[in-house]
Amino acid sequence: MLSENDNKHKHIDDYRIHDRNELYFSSIDIVVTGICLLGDKLFHSTFLIYFLVTYFSIRLFYSTIARNFALLMLLIPNLGVMFIHVAGLSVPILNIFICLALLKLVFSFIHEPIKKTYIFIIGFFIVYEWIHAIYYNFKSLLLLFSWSSAILYVSLFLLHSKKTYNHQVVVKHFLAGVFISTMYGILDFFDRYGSLLNNNATIRFQGGAGDSNYYSMYIMIAMFGMLYVVNRETKKITKIVYPILFVFFIAFGILSLSRMFLLVVTLMCFLLLIKVLLSVKRSKKLFTFILVVVSFLTFFTFYFSEEISSIIELLFSRFTDFIDDPAALTSNRNIIAEQYIQLITSSPIQMIFGIGIQDYHLRSGVYLETHNILLELFVVWGVAGFVVFFVFLTAIFRNIESPRTLSNTNFIGWLPIVCMGISYMSINAMSNESFFLLLLFAIKNIYEFD
């Protein structure tokens, strides 16, 4: 029989083997995703997309539940290019994967106790949206199923993640996803325009996200989520790789010509610098990281001064050219908001209960989404639904198992969710399944950051 010491060594060896295997498969996942998405762009072959669907469908069943969340985060930055066509409908691949991941997750709870109050709150939130299904067509009902699956998946994974979650792995997968998305965008830009530089403020870099504003948000989340890894990594190579990646993300974030990106990143970087300078002894890795980033930025700016000047001028033109035209300055968001406010104030029922979230922009007659998370909440769920969502969000925060309280969390850990919150003031949120996964990721970052 093995002694206690032998058993301990065997357990450590098994853990190291498991860790190496996970690292090996993670590398394969990232490589396969990159090859399939970039290959699809280069060769215009739908075969690669269907291969990606097949690969991940199998992978999600044979991977661990914790790793599945990381895999989904890997794919989110490429949502704009991950579709398959089924019966005349364009189906987002991520929706399929969320349903598969949920199926495996549900089976893991068969013999585990679940907090009844928590499940009741989650169930009530989903049922509240289902009440609006009487207004939906067949397509909207299908979207409602995938939306409900995303809510259930995030809610149940939160409980499961208390023992198995590895935030560092999730962050690295998301970083890889944003990098692949950027490479896809580079190929797309050269294919369309022959260059990354242009003199048209309407031609904006969007990566594989399908939209410049969503892409710039993913970039911001990646930039400030990266700080978690930087703060924990001990390998010397990370002192060079991550600063380069940070500068790389800044460059392409600017190419998105997102006014929100410029304002938010400038403010967040300033606050980050102040925070690190005030706690240099406790933030030595982050201080070194910032110094290296500044060095690379200085070199990069000097070497590409003309190109950067041209892009910055183009970006600022999106502010100055429309300063006397509020509608153009906000990309008609103020007009959209006025139409939706008229809609919900025209009926007390709609003001209290909303019109439901699936294809609400079509059913409302406005034909454009609200592009504002607060307005979206009131339009789709009304005053009552706003309260229901707030209770849902509170339940998520209360069921995160952490030795820290919100008041004891690190300011830097809040940066991704702050970027999300500000970004969603100008883009859609609640109807996107990815919103809830990103929300859980950002909340986890708050509690995980040292």
N, C-alpha and C positions, 0 to 999 in steps of 0.2 A: 504493500500500500504506500501511496505517496505521503510524505510528511506535509505538515502545514506550510513549511517554507517552500517545498517543491510545488505544492498547489498554487501558492502565490506567484511563483515564477512562471508556472504554466499559464496562469490567468493573464499575466503581463504579456507573455509571448503571443497568446491567442489574440489579445487586444491589438498588439502591434501588427499582426498578420491581417486582422480585420481592417485596421486603419489603412494599411498599404493597399489592400484590395479595394477599399472605398475610394482611395485617391486614384487608383488605376482606372476604375470604372467612371469616376467623375471626369477624368481627362478624356476618356472615350466619348462620354456624353457631349462634352463641349466641342470636340473635334467633329463628331457626327453632325451636330447642329450647325456648325460653321460650314462644313462641306455641303450639306443639303441646301441651306438657305443661299449661300453665295453661289453654289453650283446652279441653283435654280435661276438666279439672276444672270449668270454668265451664259448658260446653255438653253435657257427658257424651256426647261424640261420639268413637267409636272410629276414625272416619275420620282424625282428626288424628294418632293414634298410628301408624296404618298409613302415613300420609304421612311421618311422622318416620322410620319404618323404611326407606321407599323412598328418601327424601332421603339418609340417612346411608349406605345401601348403595351408592349412586352416588358419594357424596362420598368414601368410604373408598378407592374404586378410583382416583379422579382426584386425590386429595390426595397429598401426600408422605408417606412412611412415618413420618417424624418427627412430622408434624402429626397423623397418625392416633392416635398415643399421646395427644396432647393432647385429641383429640376423645373418646376413651374416658374420659379423666379428667373431662371435662365432664359425662358422663352418670352416672358412678358415684354421686354424691350423690342421684340420683333413682331408684335401683334399685327402690324399693318401688312405683312407679307405672308402670314400663315393662315391660309384659307384653303378649303377643299370644296368642291361643288357636288352637292347631293340633291337629286331630284329638283334641279333648277334653283336651289338655294345655296348661297355662299356661307359655309359653316366655318366659324373660327376654330382653328385646331385647339387652341387653349381650352375652349369650352368642353371639348371631348376629353381632354386630359384631366380636367378638373373632375368630371364625372367618374372617370376611371379611378382617380386617386381617392375620391370620396367612397367609392365602393369598397376598396381595400381598407380604408380607415374605419368604415362602419363595422366591418367584421371584427376588427380589433377590439371593439367595445362590447361585444356580445357577453363577455363574462366580467366586465368591469363596471363598477358603480359609477353613476353620473349624477351630478348635482341636479336635483329636480327643478329648483328655482331657475338655475341657469338655462336649462333646456326649455323651460316654459317661456322664458323671455325670448330666446332665439326662435322658438316655434311661433310665438305670437307675432314677432316681427315679420316672419315669412308669411303667415296667414293673413296679416294685415294687407300685404301686397296682393295676395291671391284673391282677396275680396274684390279687387278691381278687375279680375279676369273676365267678368261678364261683358266687359267692353272690348275684349281682345279678339283678334282673328287668329287663325291657325299658326301663322308665323310668330305672332307675339306670344302665343302659348308655349311654343318651343323655346323661345328666348326666356320665358318665365321659368321653365324647368332648369335651364342651365344657370340662370341667376340664382335660383333657390339652392342649387347644388353648390355654388360658390359660397353662399352664406353658411350652409351646413358644414362644408369642408373646413372653412376658416375657423368656425366656432368649435368643431370637434378637434381639429388639429391643435388648437390652443390648449385644450385639456391634455392631449397626448404629448405635447411638446414639453411638458413640465419635467419629464425625465430624459428625453432623448434629443432635445433641440441643440443644435450647434450653430450659433449665429455666424461664426466665422466662415463656415462652409457656405451658408446661404448668401452671405455678402459676396464671396468670391464668385459664386455662380451668377449672381446678378451683374457683377462687374464684367464677367465674360460675356453675358448676354448683351450688355450695352456696347461692348467692344465689337461683337459680331454685327450688331445693328448699325454701328458706325461704318464698318467695312462694307456692309451692304449699301449704305448710303453713298459711299465713295464710288462704288461701281456704278450705281444708278446715276450719279451726277455726271461722271465721265461719259456714260452712255448717252445721256440726254444733251449735255452742254459741252462736252469735251474738255471741261476744266472745273476746278472747285471754285474758282473766282468768277464773279459776274457783276454786272453793273445794274442789276434789276432788283429792287427791294421786294418784289413779289416772288422771286425765285429763292426758296429757302430750303436749307438742308434739313431732311427729316429722317434720315437713317432708315431702319427697317420698321420704325414705329408707325409709319403711314401718315403722320401729322407732325409738323414742326414743333408745336406747343407741347405735345405729349413727349416727343423726343427730348426737348430741352428739360422737361421735368425729370425724365429718367436719368439724364446726365447729372442733374443737380443731386438727385437721391444717391447716385453712384459716387459722386465726388465726396459727399459728406458721410456716406456710409463707409467709404474706404478708410476713413479715419479710425474706425473700429479695428480694422485689420492692422493698420500701421501701428496702432497703440499696443498691439499684442504680438506681432511678428518679431522674431529674434534673428532671422536670417539676414545676412549682410546684403544680399541681392535686393531685398525689398527696399532698402534705403535708396536704391537707384530706380528700380522698376516702378514703384508706386508714384513717386514724384513725376516721372515721365508720363505715366498714365493720367495723372491729375491734370497736367498741362495739356495733354492730348484731348481730354474731355472738355477743358475750358475752350480750346480752339474750335472744336466742332459745335460746342454749345453756342458760341458766338456766330458761327456760320448758319445756325438755325434762324438768325435774325430775330430772335425772340426778345421783345422788350422786357418781358417778365424775367427772363434768364439774366439779363444784364443787371436789372435792379436787385433781384434777390441774391444773386451770387456776390455782387459787390457788397451788399449789406452783410450777408452771412460770413463772408471772408474777413470783413472788418471786425465783426464781433468775435470770430474765431481767433483772430490775431490778438485782440485785447485779452480774451480769456487765457490764451496760452502764455502771454507775457506776464499776466498776473499770477501765474502758477507754474513758472519755469521749472522749478525743482520737481514737481509732480508730473510735468508734461515734457520731459526731456526728448522723448521720441517724436512727439508732435512738433516740438520746437525745431528739432533737426530736420524733420520733414518739411516744415514751412521754409526753412532756410534753403534747402535743396530746390524746392518748388520755385522760390523767388529767383534762384540762380538760373534755373532752366528757362524761366519766363524772360529774364533779362537777355539771355543769349538768344532765345527764340525771337524776341521782339527786335533785337538788333539785326539779326540775320534776315528776317522777313518784314522789315520795317514798312516798305512800300505796300506790300500786300495787306498787312494788318491795318495800316492807315486807311486803305481803300474800304476794307470790310467794316471798320469802325464808323467811317463816314456814312456808309450805306445803312448801317444799323441805326445811327442817330437820325438819319433822314426819316425813319419810320416814326420818330417823335416830332421832328420839326416841320415836315411837309404837311402834316394834318393838324397843326396846332389850332387852326381856326375852324376846323371841321370835327366836332366831337364824335360824330358817327364814324368817320373814317379813322380817327385816332383810336377808337375802341373796336374797330372792325365791325361796326354796326351792332355791337353788343348792347348798347343803350337802347336802340330801337327794339331789339328782340326782347329786352327786359320790359319795356313799356307794353308790348303786345301781350306778354304773359301776365303782367300785373292786371291788365284790363280783363284777361280771361278769367283769372281766379277771383277777381272782385265782382265779376258779373253774376256769380252764383254762390250763395252761402254754402251749399253742399260741397262744391268744389273747393271752396276756401277752407272748409273744415277737414274734408277727407281726401282731397286731391283727385287726380284723374288716372293714377296708376303709372308705373314707370316704363313699361314696355311700349316702344314706338310712340311715346307721348307726343313727340314733336309732329308726327303725322296726324294723329287723332285730334290734336289741338287745332289744326289748321294753320299753325304758324310755319310749319315745315322746316324750322331750324331749332336745334336744341338750345337750352338756356345759356350754356357756357358760363354757368355760375352755380357752384354747389349749393349755396344757401337758397337761391331762387328755385333751383331744381327741386330741393326738398319740399318747399311749399307748394310748387306746382303739382308734383306727382303724388304727394302724400298729405298735403294740407297741414293745418296746425296740429291736428291729432297725430298725424304721421311724423311730424317733426319731433314731438314728444316721444313717440315710440322709438324712433331712431336714436334719440339721445339716451334712452334707457338701455337700448342694445349696446351702444358704445360704452356706457358705464359698466355694463356686465362684462364686456371684453376686458376693460382695464382692471376690474375687481378680481378677475379670475386669472390674471397673470401671476404666477408664483415666482416671487423674487424677494430676497432679503431687503431690497430697497423699497422705500416709499417714493411717490412722485416728487416729494419735496427734497429727497436726498439724491435724486438722479443728477447726472452730469449734464450741464448745459449743452455740451457738444453732441451728446446722444440725442438731443431734441432736433438737431438741424435737419435730418431727412424729413421728419413729419412736418416741420415748419415749412420746408420747401414744397411739400405736397399740399398743405393747406392753402398756401398762397397761390400755387399753380392752379388748383381746382377752383379758384375764384374766377378763372377765365376759360376753363375747359369743362367738359362733362365728367361726371364721376359715378353717380349711383347706378346708372344702367350698365356700367362696365363691370364684368366679373373680376377683372384684374384689379379694380379699385380696392376690393376687400382684401386681396392677397397683399397688395402694397401697404395697406393700412396695418395689417398684422405685422408685416416686416418692420415698418417704421416704429410701431409701438414696442416691439421686441427690442429694437435698437436703443430705445430710451432706457429700458431696464438692464440691458446687457452691457452698455458702455460703462467702463470703470471710471 
